[in-house]
Amino acid sequence: MRDVSADLAKEGYVVLTPNLYSSEHFSNILTPENIKEAMSFMFSIPLGKQRDPDYRTAALNKLEPKQKETIVSVFSKLIENRPVDEFVDYLISGIDYLSSTKLTSGKVGCWGFCFGGNISANLACTGKIDAAVIFYGENPPIDKIKNINGAILGIYGGEDMRINQTLDVFVKELVLTKKEFDIKVYPGVHHAFFNNTTEKTYNKAAAQDAWTTVLTFFDKKLKK
């Protein structure tokens, strides 16, 4: 995300990229090293099995005890007991900070991937966001979608069935609550297709097109 933020800043945007894991509640577990180890483990599992708890448990049981303990601790925070509300509160503080600096045009956008995509969607549901980009993130609580005030851009991989199987619920509620939104699904690509550090899922053509789509969206919704 840091590299993406730098690229976005080069396009003329003021970009704030907070480390949500640095809070005292998470910093002892969600260290960069521990997260990297957990993600490496996840990407070592076949794509179709990554969310299969039985398969994942069997793979974990093959690891050394200390490595297993680290990965289980990270998964507990990031998958099983996600601190969504707490992270959204942190980001609202970030929005207030940006507003106080007078560096922005007065409009604020957000962007996140995977769990960050879900956080982006939840932040949009606070009504404080003018333009939210959701990259293959889980749906926000359906009853909160009515609070969205800005535009939504959702980007998904066509092979990402775990996320996409409930996408229709999100779209239906956006329609029923008369929100401004655009959903783009890239056929034949997987979850995390934008991440060029994961060879197994990265798709250059889709990622480049998605980048252009996001810039067009932000230019239209955030720049005066």
C-alpha positions in Angstrom: 0.0 0.0 0.0 2.9 2.3 0.6 4.0 2.1 -3.0 0.5 2.7 -4.2 0.2 5.8 -1.9 3.5 7.2 -3.3 2.2 6.7 -6.9 -1.1 8.4 -6.0 0.8 11.3 -4.4 2.7 11.7 -7.7 -0.7 12.3 -9.3 -1.2 15.4 -7.2 -3.1 14.0 -4.2 -2.4 14.6 -0.5 -2.1 11.0 0.7 -2.3 9.8 4.3 -1.4 6.1 4.8 -1.7 5.3 8.5 -0.3 2.1 10.1 -3.4 0.8 11.8 -1.5 -2.0 13.3 0.8 0.3 15.3 -1.7 0.8 18.1 -0.8 -0.6 21.5 -3.6 -3.2 21.0 -2.0 -4.7 18.0 1.7 -3.8 17.8 3.0 -6.7 19.8 1.3 -9.2 17.4 0.8 -7.4 14.1 4.5 -6.6 13.4 5.6 -6.3 9.8 7.6 -9.5 10.3 4.7 -11.5 11.7 2.3 -10.3 9.0 4.8 -11.2 6.3 5.2 -14.6 7.7 1.4 -15.2 7.9 0.9 -13.9 4.4 3.7 -16.1 3.1 2.0 -19.1 4.7 -1.3 -18.2 3.2 0.1 -17.8 -0.3 1.8 -21.2 0.1 -1.6 -22.8 0.1 -3.4 -23.5 -3.2 -5.7 -20.7 -4.2 -8.9 -22.8 -3.9 -7.9 -23.9 -0.3 -6.8 -20.7 1.3 -10.1 -20.2 3.1 -10.7 -23.9 3.9 -10.2 -24.1 7.7 -9.6 -27.8 7.7 -6.9 -27.6 5.0 -5.4 -24.5 6.7 -5.2 -26.3 10.1 -3.6 -29.3 8.5 -1.0 -27.1 6.9 -0.4 -25.2 10.2 0.2 -28.5 12.1 3.1 -29.2 9.8 5.0 -26.1 11.0 7.4 -25.6 13.8 5.5 -24.7 17.1 6.8 -21.1 17.3 6.0 -20.4 13.6 2.6 -21.9 14.0 1.9 -19.7 17.2 2.9 -16.6 15.3 0.6 -17.3 12.3 -2.3 -18.3 14.5 -2.0 -15.1 16.5 -2.0 -13.0 13.3 -4.9 -14.8 11.9 -6.8 -14.3 15.1 -6.5 -10.6 14.8 -6.9 -10.2 11.0 -9.3 -13.0 10.1 -11.3 -14.3 13.1 -11.7 -11.2 15.3 -11.2 -8.3 12.9 -11.1 -4.9 14.7 -13.1 -3.2 12.0 -14.9 -0.6 14.2 -11.7 0.3 15.9 -9.8 0.8 12.7 -12.6 2.9 11.2 -12.4 5.1 14.3 -8.7 5.5 13.7 -9.3 6.5 10.1 -12.0 9.0 11.1 -9.3 10.7 13.2 -7.1 10.7 10.1 -9.8 12.5 8.2 -10.2 15.1 10.9 -6.5 15.6 10.8 -6.4 16.1 7.1 -9.3 18.6 7.4 -7.4 20.5 10.0 -4.3 21.0 7.8 -6.3 22.6 5.0 -4.1 20.7 2.5 -7.0 19.1 0.8 -9.7 20.4 -1.5 -12.2 19.7 1.2 -13.0 16.3 -0.4 -11.7 13.0 0.9 -11.4 9.6 -0.7 -10.3 6.2 0.6 -8.8 3.1 -0.9 -8.1 -0.4 0.4 -7.3 -3.9 -0.6 -8.7 -7.2 0.7 -9.3 -6.5 4.5 -8.4 -2.9 3.7 -11.1 -3.0 1.0 -13.6 -4.0 3.7 -12.3 -1.1 5.9 -12.7 1.3 2.9 -16.3 0.2 2.5 -17.0 0.5 6.2 -15.4 4.0 6.3 -17.6 5.0 3.4 -20.6 4.0 5.5 -19.8 6.6 8.1 -20.8 9.3 5.6 -17.4 11.1 5.8 -16.0 9.9 2.4 -16.6 11.5 -1.0 -15.2 8.7 -3.0 -14.3 5.1 -1.8 -12.4 2.5 -3.7 -12.9 -1.2 -2.7 -10.5 -3.7 -4.1 -11.8 -7.2 -3.5 -13.0 -6.4 0.0 -15.9 -8.1 1.9 -19.2 -6.3 2.1 -19.8 -3.8 4.8 -22.8 -4.3 7.1 -25.8 -4.0 4.8 -27.8 -1.9 7.3 -25.1 0.8 7.2 -25.0 1.2 3.4 -27.8 3.8 3.6 -25.3 6.1 5.3 -23.0 6.4 2.3 -22.8 10.0 1.0 -20.1 9.6 -1.6 -19.5 7.5 -4.7 -18.3 3.9 -4.6 -16.0 2.1 -7.0 -15.7 -1.7 -6.4 -13.1 -3.7 -8.2 -13.0 -7.5 -8.1 -11.4 -10.5 -9.7 -13.7 -12.8 -11.6 -12.1 -15.9 -10.0 -12.4 -14.6 -6.4 -15.6 -16.6 -5.6 -15.3 -16.2 -1.8 -15.7 -12.4 -2.1 -17.9 -12.4 -5.2 -20.5 -14.9 -4.0 -22.1 -12.1 -1.9 -21.4 -9.2 -4.2 -24.9 -9.2 -5.5 -26.2 -8.4 -1.9 -24.0 -5.3 -1.8 -25.0 -4.2 -5.3 -28.7 -4.7 -4.5 -28.5 -2.5 -1.4 -26.6 0.2 -3.3 -29.4 0.2 -5.8 -32.2 0.2 -3.3 -30.6 3.1 -1.3 -30.0 5.0 -4.6 -26.2 5.4 -4.1 -23.7 6.3 -6.8 -21.5 3.3 -7.6 -19.6 1.5 -10.3 -18.6 -2.2 -10.0 -15.9 -3.7 -12.3 -15.1 -7.4 -12.4 -12.1 -8.6 -14.2 -12.7 -12.1 -15.7 -10.1 -14.7 -15.2 -8.1 -13.0 -12.5 -7.9 -13.9 -8.8 -8.0 -12.1 -5.4 -5.0 -9.8 -4.9 -4.5 -9.5 -8.7 -3.3 -5.9 -8.2 -0.4 -6.9 -5.8 2.7 -7.2 -7.9 4.6 -8.8 -5.0 2.5 -12.0 -5.3 3.5 -13.8 -8.5 0.7 -16.4 -8.0 -2.1 -13.9 -8.3 -0.7 -10.8 -9.9 -2.2 -9.9 -13.3 -0.4 -7.0 -15.0 -3.0 -6.1 -17.6 -5.9 -6.1 -15.1 -3.8 -4.2 -12.6 -2.8 -1.5 -15.1 -6.4 -1.1 -16.2 -7.6 -0.9 -12.6 -5.1 1.8 -11.8 -6.4 3.9 -14.7 -9.9 3.3 -13.6 -9.2 4.4 -10.0 -7.4 7.6 -11.2 -10.3 8.5 -13.5 -12.7 7.9 -10.6 -10.7 10.0 -8.1 -10.1 12.8 -10.6 -13.8 13.1 -11.2 -14.9 12.9 -7.6 -12.2 14.6 -5.6 -10.6 17.2 -7.8 -12.3 20.6 -8.2 
